[in-house]
């Protein structure tokens, strides 16, 4: 074999080797591309799973907070404060404090704005009875108020209160401790102005019923006396 033929054989062998190397390089590049595509798909799937897990965690957290709030509201005491007309005697006003919750209210603090006042203070004399705003239920609070416990205090006589020009509108703030710590602060508005002016019809009070019976008894006694006198010779 001459030199030209040998060079040709070498060239052919080199070309074959180069072609084979190029083929293997192509296969490796394709495999790498497929691997990269698969990795990208896996990464997107992992990202979607992370987002879904985050959303589920947020939903679970909100559900837990809601359940905890409902449980606390069910276990909290609820102390209401109001000023109502007596069901037994017309125009007499009573201060009513009641725990309508299902658990014990402790360390109950009640604050009136403006400070609560009564015409009875002036009528009875501050030196003897003091101001109602200085009562212990306001200055020291109520240590314990069991469920459904109701406290009533004679506060005032409506007409006297109107004559003295005392406040007819109050904002009341009530704070208390429940079994799980401080209960929700309760705020009320009391408008005594609704008790004055035109009045809606309402059933007579027990006191009025007793007065009516006493009046009837007196009338019957007078009739009986008249009948006895008419029978005398």
C-alpha positions in Angstrom: 0.0 0.0 0.0 1.4 3.3 -1.1 1.5 6.5 0.9 -1.6 8.0 -0.7 -3.6 5.0 0.0 -2.5 4.9 3.6 -3.3 8.5 4.1 -6.8 7.9 2.7 -7.4 5.0 5.1 -6.3 7.1 8.0 -8.6 9.9 6.9 -11.5 7.6 6.6 -10.9 6.1 10.0 -10.6 9.6 11.5 -13.8 10.6 9.9 -15.5 7.6 11.3 -14.3 8.2 14.8 -15.4 11.9 14.5 -18.8 10.8 13.4 -19.1 8.4 16.2 -18.0 11.0 18.7 -20.5 13.5 17.3 -23.3 10.9 17.5 -22.5 10.1 21.1 -22.3 13.8 21.9 -25.8 14.3 20.3 -27.2 11.4 22.4 -25.7 12.9 25.6 -27.1 16.4 24.8 -30.6 14.9 24.1 -30.4 12.9 27.3 -29.4 16.0 29.2 -32.2 18.0 27.7 -34.7 15.3 28.6 -33.3 15.3 32.1 -33.5 19.1 32.4 -37.1 19.0 31.1 -38.0 16.3 33.6 -36.3 18.3 36.4 -38.3 21.4 35.4 -41.5 19.5 35.5 -40.7 18.1 38.9 -39.7 21.5 40.2 -43.0 23.0 39.0 -44.9 20.1 40.6 -43.0 20.6 43.8 -43.8 24.3 43.7 -47.5 23.7 43.1 -47.5 21.2 46.0 -45.8 23.8 48.3 -48.4 26.4 47.3 -51.2 24.0 48.0 -49.7 23.0 51.3 -49.4 26.7 52.3 -53.1 27.3 51.4 -54.2 24.3 53.4 -52.1 25.4 56.3 -53.7 28.9 56.2 -57.2 27.3 56.0 -56.5 25.0 58.9 -55.1 28.0 60.9 -58.3 30.0 60.3 -60.5 27.1 61.2 -58.5 26.6 64.4 -58.8 30.3 65.3 -62.5 30.3 64.6 -63.0 27.2 66.7 -61.0 28.7 69.5 -63.0 31.9 69.3 -66.3 30.0 69.4 -65.2 27.9 72.3 -64.1 31.1 74.2 -67.3 32.9 73.5 -69.3 29.8 74.7 -67.2 29.7 77.9 -67.1 33.5 78.6 -69.4 35.1 81.1 -71.7 37.9 79.8 -72.5 40.6 82.3 -75.3 43.0 81.3 -76.0 46.3 83.0 -79.3 48.1 82.5 -81.6 50.6 84.2 -85.2 49.5 84.1 -88.6 50.5 85.5 -89.7 48.5 88.4 -92.3 45.8 87.5 -93.9 46.3 90.9 -94.1 50.1 91.3 -94.6 52.7 88.6 -91.9 55.3 87.9 -89.3 53.6 90.2 -86.0 52.8 88.5 -83.8 49.9 89.3 -80.2 49.3 88.4 -79.9 45.7 87.1 -76.7 43.7 86.8 -76.9 40.1 85.5 -74.6 37.4 84.3 -76.4 35.8 81.4 -73.5 33.6 80.5 -72.8 30.0 81.4 -69.6 30.5 83.5 -68.7 32.5 86.6 -67.7 36.1 86.0 -64.9 37.3 88.3 -63.5 40.7 89.1 -66.4 42.5 87.3 -65.7 46.2 86.7 -68.5 48.6 85.7 -67.9 52.1 84.5 -70.6 54.7 83.7 -70.0 57.7 81.5 -71.0 60.2 82.7 -70.8 59.0 86.3 -74.1 57.5 87.6 -76.2 59.8 89.8 -79.5 59.6 91.6 -82.0 62.2 92.8 -82.2 60.2 96.0 -78.7 61.3 96.9 -79.9 64.9 97.3 -83.2 63.9 98.9 -81.6 61.6 101.5 -78.4 63.6 102.1 -75.0 62.7 100.8 -73.5 62.7 104.3 -75.6 59.7 105.3 -76.0 57.7 102.1 -73.1 59.0 99.9 -73.1 59.1 96.1 -74.2 56.0 94.2 -71.0 56.4 92.1 -69.0 55.7 95.2 -70.7 52.4 95.9 -68.4 49.4 96.3 -69.8 47.7 93.2 -68.3 50.6 91.2 -65.1 51.4 93.2 -64.0 47.8 94.1 -65.9 45.8 91.5 -67.9 42.6 92.0 -65.6 39.7 93.1 -67.8 37.0 91.7 -71.0 36.8 89.7 -72.3 33.2 89.1 -74.2 32.3 85.9 -77.7 33.7 85.8 -77.2 35.6 89.0 -79.2 38.9 89.0 -78.5 41.9 91.2 -81.0 44.7 91.5 -80.6 48.1 93.3 -83.2 50.8 93.8 -81.8 53.7 91.9 -84.2 56.5 91.6 -87.8 57.8 91.2 -88.3 58.9 87.6 -90.2 62.2 88.1 -87.8 63.4 90.8 -84.9 62.6 88.4 -86.5 64.6 85.7 -87.2 67.5 87.9 -83.5 67.7 89.0 -82.4 67.6 85.4 -80.1 64.6 85.9 -78.5 62.7 82.9 -80.8 60.5 80.9 -78.2 59.0 78.6 -75.3 56.8 79.8 -72.6 54.7 78.2 -71.6 51.6 80.2 -68.4 49.7 80.0 -68.2 46.2 81.6 -65.0 44.2 82.0 -64.8 40.8 83.7 -62.6 37.7 83.9 -63.8 34.3 82.7 -62.3 30.8 82.9 -59.9 31.5 80.0 -58.8 35.0 81.2 -60.2 38.4 80.4 -63.7 38.1 78.7 -64.7 40.3 75.9 -65.4 43.9 77.0 -69.1 44.7 76.8 -70.4 48.2 76.1 -74.0 49.3 76.5 -76.0 52.5 75.9 -78.8 53.3 78.3 -81.3 56.0 77.3 -83.7 56.9 80.1 -85.4 59.4 77.9 -87.6 56.6 76.5 -89.2 56.4 79.9 -90.5 60.0 79.7 -93.0 61.6 77.4 -95.7 59.6 75.6 -95.9 56.2 77.1 -97.1 53.0 75.4 -99.8 51.0 77.1 -98.4 48.3 79.4 -99.9 45.9 81.9 -100.4 47.2 85.4 -97.8 46.5 88.0 -98.3 44.2 91.0 -98.1 47.3 93.2 -101.0 48.9 91.2 -103.0 45.7 91.4 -102.6 45.7 95.2 -103.7 49.4 95.3 -106.7 48.6 93.2 -107.7 45.7 95.6 -107.2 47.9 98.6 -109.5 50.6 97.0 -112.1 47.9 96.3 -111.9 46.7 99.8 -112.4 50.2 101.2 -115.4 50.7 98.9 -116.9 47.4 100.0 -116.4 48.4 103.7 -118.1 51.7 103.2 -121.1 49.9 101.5 -121.3 47.5 104.3 -121.3 50.3 106.9 -124.1 52.1 104.9 -126.2 48.9 104.8 -125.8 48.4 108.6 -126.9 52.0 109.3 -129.9 51.6 107.0 -131.0 48.6 109.0 -130.8 50.3 112.4 -134.2 51.3 113.9 
